[in-house]
Amino acid sequence: MSVFNADKRTRQGVGLGNLAEQELRGSIPRGSIFAIYNTQEFRVDDGSYVKLREVALSYGLPTFTKFITSLSLSLVGRNLYSWDKYNGFDPETSAGGASDLLRAIDFGNVPIPRTYQVKLAATF
């Protein structure tokens, strides 16, 4: 899967990327970024990934009063880890949100957040 990483181009153009840093240090010739700025292949990254999407652990606790018939504690983690070689924030990106129109285009998208949840459930 390929991802069109428009953020990569923008970061280089304003001096925030690896190539921009190399150009500023003199490791690559001055004007290198300008020369490749409009090259589309430069902005296509490998978007292959494997993710640990969700893990949930639940434990039934002993009840300590006669008013509570069951008690459980759960820990849930979402979007915990991504194994990828993508240069942006998240290879699972879509500039169009839920629309299929702009899938695999990374341009100022907010990455999927990593979340943790603790749940205590009681039945009376």
C-alpha angles and dihedrals in degrees: 000000000000127000123204100226104200090164089064090060092047093049092051092047093055095042101257104112136081094260092048089052091050091050092050091050092048095244090126126029119278110260095033093122092048089051094055098031095103096039106112096200088062089065099049113097134184104265098184112133146161117209137196091223103179140355124184129184121187131184129189109226124208114256116243101189134047091236095064114069097183137009129188138176122208133187118197130183125187130195089005103162140358125202105206145121095226117141095213132065100273130004090205092076139140125184087199096057110219092354119104090218098087103027116154093019115122111197114142094324121160108239120237104272125240108235136187125198135190117197130188113189125187131182118207 
